[in-house]
Every structure is written in C-alpha cells, then in structure tokens.
Amino acid sequence: MVHRLFAKNSKPFTPSSRCTAYMATLPVVARHHPVACGVWLDAHADLNTPHSYPTGYIGGFTIAGPVGLWDSGPGGGLDLSAAILAGARDIGSPEQKLIDDGKVTWVPAGTDWWKDYGALLKAGRVIIG
C-alpha cells in the first residue's frame, strides 16, 4: 500500500500502534526516498537483533531490519546514520553502543527536542514519524 502511494507521488502518513509494521514500511520508504531520515518516536530504541536480544521479541527488532543490522525479510535500505531515536528511554547495551559510536542519533525527551530537526527539514530530508 505504501509503495502505491509513493508511486502516485503521495506523501503517506502511516501511524501504527504495532511497531513491527514498520519492518515492511521503512524499506519501501528507503526505496522511494534514499536520503530519508527515520525519526523513531518510541520509548524503546528497537535496534535489537535476534543475536543481541535472546528473548526473540520481534517488536524490539523493528528498526534493526530496515537499517540492515539483520535480515528481517522485507528488506533494508534505510541508512543507520539517518535513524533518529526521539525520546527513547529504554535502551539496551548493544543499542547504547550504536549511539555511543555515533552510528545512530539519540535525542532525549524534553521540551525543545523538536528544534533539533529544523536542519534536517531545511536540508530536504524526509521525516518519518
């Protein structure tokens, strides 16, 4: 569905209460907009993989597939450096390492956190919420 909307030059807004839906949505966005910036508005980082998170809870893997940290099936294509974790507070140690190594951006929750996205908008980056 998202692919068809992009093919019509629409700009879909795809909110979902199930994080795992984005495992299929984000690769489609990346195919249509290779410089897309993914803003993840969630309390969890969701950058775990089946190897780093032994419980197997797939909701914790949601971004990891689209950014190529594991083969989730629907594909990848979203650049890890273009992923922004906005307001995440429950960050596991493998996810924290990605932040500490500068591979992914984390913006803690706060009253002015939206101001940090102005530069991305001015640069023509697509913001996905």
Summary of the structure (lengths in Angstrom):
residues: 129
radius of gyration: 14.1
end to end distance: 17.3
largest distance: 41.1
contacts: 356
relative contact order: 0.19
helix: 35%
strand: 12%
